[in-house]
Amino acid sequence: MLEQRIQQHFFDSADLKYAAAEVLAKPIADAVGTLMGCITAGGKVLVCGNGGSAGDAQHFAAEFVGRFERERPGLAAIALTTDSSILTAVGNDYDFNAIFSKQVQAIGSPGDVLLAITTSGNSANVLAAVDAAHAKEMSVIALTGRDGGKMRKLLLETDVHICVPHERTARIQEVHLLVVHCLCDAVDLQLLGSEAQ
């Protein structure tokens, strides 16, 4: 019984990835274009999310600053989820919903990109970061799930929305991690060319 349940998690995850591949390929490619425009202009990527999405934010930043699968110079990315002093000071002195937007206001610049991750599309602090990014003339790449939540209405035509077509948080997060890897791989491909060359 337990083994069957475990196997079902694998099957459900695989099924969603097959279904999402066709739906998400174009927005992911669009997001790569946004990232490349930022990187080649000397900009940086700011990344935020809560819980598992905070883990994804840090994962993305680590693979940009360090490397993904191939050696290359580091790329500028900052996870806004990691500085406990900033998070607790802003959360205490202002509001938890301001923990990311205050950082975007402080270190974001026109031409930078905000990678905003929220499985529901409704995380108030991530939505506030999107508003702050727009005020700073930054582009936004949003990773959401379900119907995109409130995020869908907040995005501009120049932003990119990667919305995983599923209701379950765990499945959405599994696809978000795959999207992070797709973004990193595609950026490396654009910067370094094919490995076969």
C-alpha positions as CSV (number, residue, x, y, z in Angstrom):
1,M,0.0,0.0,0.0
2,L,2.7,2.5,1.0
3,E,4.9,1.5,-2.0
4,Q,1.9,2.0,-4.3
5,R,1.3,5.5,-2.9
6,I,5.0,6.4,-3.4
7,Q,4.9,5.1,-7.0
8,Q,1.8,7.2,-7.6
9,H,3.7,10.3,-6.6
10,F,6.3,9.5,-9.3
11,F,3.6,8.8,-11.9
12,D,1.6,12.0,-11.1
13,S,4.8,14.1,-11.2
14,A,5.8,12.6,-14.5
15,D,2.3,13.0,-16.0
16,L,2.3,16.7,-15.1
17,K,5.7,17.3,-16.5
18,Y,4.6,15.7,-19.8
19,A,1.4,17.8,-19.8
20,A,3.2,21.0,-18.8
21,A,6.0,20.7,-21.4
22,E,3.9,21.9,-24.3
23,V,2.2,24.6,-22.3
24,L,5.3,26.0,-20.7
25,A,8.0,25.8,-23.4
26,K,7.1,29.2,-24.9
27,P,6.9,31.2,-21.7
28,I,10.2,29.6,-20.5
29,A,11.8,30.5,-23.8
30,D,10.5,34.0,-23.4
31,A,11.9,34.1,-19.8
32,V,15.3,33.1,-21.2
33,G,15.1,36.1,-23.6
34,T,14.3,38.4,-20.6
35,L,17.2,37.0,-18.6
36,M,19.7,37.3,-21.5
37,G,18.7,40.9,-22.1
38,C,19.4,41.6,-18.4
39,I,22.7,39.7,-18.2
40,T,24.2,41.1,-21.4
41,A,23.4,44.6,-20.3
42,G,25.2,44.1,-17.0
43,G,22.1,43.7,-14.9
44,K,21.2,41.3,-12.1
45,V,18.4,38.9,-11.2
46,L,16.7,39.3,-7.8
47,V,14.7,36.2,-6.7
48,C,12.1,35.7,-4.0
49,G,9.6,33.2,-2.7
50,N,8.4,31.7,0.6
51,G,8.9,28.2,2.0
52,G,9.7,25.7,-0.8
53,S,9.7,28.6,-3.2
54,A,12.4,30.3,-1.1
55,G,14.4,27.2,-1.6
56,D,13.9,27.4,-5.3
57,A,14.9,31.1,-5.2
58,Q,18.2,30.2,-3.5
59,H,18.7,27.3,-5.9
60,F,18.4,29.5,-8.9
61,A,20.8,32.2,-7.4
62,A,23.3,29.5,-6.5
63,E,23.4,28.1,-10.1
64,F,23.6,31.6,-11.6
65,V,26.4,32.8,-9.3
66,G,28.2,29.5,-9.2
67,R,27.4,27.4,-12.2
68,F,24.8,25.0,-13.6
69,E,26.5,22.2,-15.5
70,R,29.2,23.9,-17.4
71,E,32.1,26.2,-16.3
72,R,31.5,29.9,-17.0
73,P,31.9,33.2,-15.2
74,G,29.4,33.8,-12.5
75,L,26.2,35.6,-13.3
76,A,24.7,38.3,-11.0
77,A,21.8,36.9,-9.0
78,I,20.6,37.5,-5.4
79,A,18.1,35.5,-3.4
80,L,16.1,37.9,-1.3
81,T,15.3,35.1,1.1
82,T,18.6,34.6,2.8
83,D,19.6,37.6,5.0
84,S,18.0,36.9,8.4
85,S,18.8,40.3,9.7
86,I,17.1,42.1,6.8
87,L,14.1,39.7,6.9
88,T,13.5,40.1,10.6
89,A,14.2,43.8,10.8
90,V,11.8,44.6,7.9
91,G,9.3,42.1,9.2
92,N,9.4,43.6,12.7
93,D,9.7,47.3,11.9
94,Y,7.4,47.4,8.9
95,D,5.4,44.3,7.9
96,F,6.2,40.7,6.7
97,N,4.6,41.7,3.4
98,A,7.5,44.2,2.9
99,I,10.4,41.8,3.3
100,F,11.1,41.5,-0.4
101,S,9.8,44.8,-1.7
102,K,12.1,46.8,0.6
103,Q,15.1,44.9,-0.8
104,V,13.9,45.4,-4.4
105,Q,13.6,49.1,-3.7
106,A,17.1,49.2,-2.2
107,I,19.1,47.2,-4.7
108,G,17.0,46.9,-7.8
109,S,17.9,48.9,-10.8
110,P,16.2,49.6,-14.2
111,G,16.9,46.7,-16.5
112,D,17.2,44.2,-13.7
113,V,14.9,41.2,-13.5
114,L,12.7,40.0,-10.6
115,L,12.1,36.2,-10.6
116,A,9.0,36.0,-8.4
117,I,8.0,32.5,-7.2
118,T,4.6,31.7,-5.6
119,T,2.8,28.5,-6.2
120,S,-0.6,30.0,-5.5
121,G,0.1,33.3,-7.2
122,N,-1.2,35.0,-4.1
123,S,1.8,35.5,-1.7
124,A,1.4,39.1,-0.5
125,N,5.1,39.7,0.0
126,V,5.9,38.4,-3.5
127,L,3.1,40.5,-5.1
128,A,4.5,43.6,-3.2
129,A,8.0,42.8,-4.7
130,V,6.5,42.7,-8.2
131,D,5.0,46.2,-7.6
132,A,8.3,47.4,-6.4
133,A,10.1,45.9,-9.4
134,H,7.7,47.7,-11.8
135,A,8.3,51.0,-10.0
136,K,12.1,50.4,-10.5
137,E,11.5,49.7,-14.3
138,M,12.5,46.0,-13.8
139,S,11.1,43.1,-15.8
140,V,9.3,40.3,-13.9
141,I,9.4,36.6,-14.5
142,A,6.6,35.0,-12.4
143,L,6.5,31.3,-11.5
144,T,3.1,30.4,-10.3
145,G,0.6,27.5,-10.4
146,R,-3.1,26.8,-10.4
147,D,-4.8,29.8,-12.2
148,G,-2.0,32.2,-11.5
149,G,-3.9,33.9,-8.7
150,K,-3.5,37.6,-8.1
151,M,-0.2,37.6,-9.9
152,R,-1.9,37.2,-13.2
153,K,-3.5,40.6,-13.0
154,L,-0.4,42.3,-11.7
155,L,1.9,41.4,-14.6
156,L,2.6,43.8,-17.5
157,E,2.8,42.8,-21.2
158,T,6.6,42.9,-21.0
159,D,6.7,40.4,-18.1
160,V,6.7,36.7,-18.4
161,H,4.2,34.4,-16.6
162,I,5.2,30.7,-16.2
163,C,2.0,29.1,-14.7
164,V,2.1,25.4,-13.9
165,P,-1.3,23.9,-14.8
166,H,-2.0,22.0,-11.6
167,E,-3.7,22.5,-8.2
168,R,-1.4,20.6,-5.9
169,T,1.5,22.6,-4.3
170,A,4.0,19.7,-4.3
171,R,3.5,19.0,-8.0
172,I,3.8,22.7,-8.9
173,Q,7.0,23.0,-6.9
174,E,8.4,20.0,-8.7
175,V,7.8,21.6,-12.0
176,H,9.2,25.0,-10.7
177,L,12.5,23.2,-10.0
178,L,12.5,21.8,-13.5
179,V,11.8,25.3,-14.9
180,V,14.8,26.7,-12.9
181,H,17.0,24.0,-14.5
182,C,15.6,24.8,-18.0
183,L,16.3,28.5,-17.5
184,C,19.9,27.9,-16.3
185,D,20.6,25.4,-19.1
186,A,19.2,27.7,-21.8
187,V,21.1,30.7,-20.5
188,D,24.3,28.6,-20.6
189,L,23.4,27.5,-24.1
190,Q,23.0,31.2,-25.2
191,L,26.2,32.2,-23.6
192,L,28.4,29.2,-24.3
193,G,26.9,27.6,-27.3
194,S,26.2,23.9,-27.7
195,E,28.4,21.5,-25.8
196,A,29.1,19.6,-29.1
197,Q,30.9,22.6,-30.5
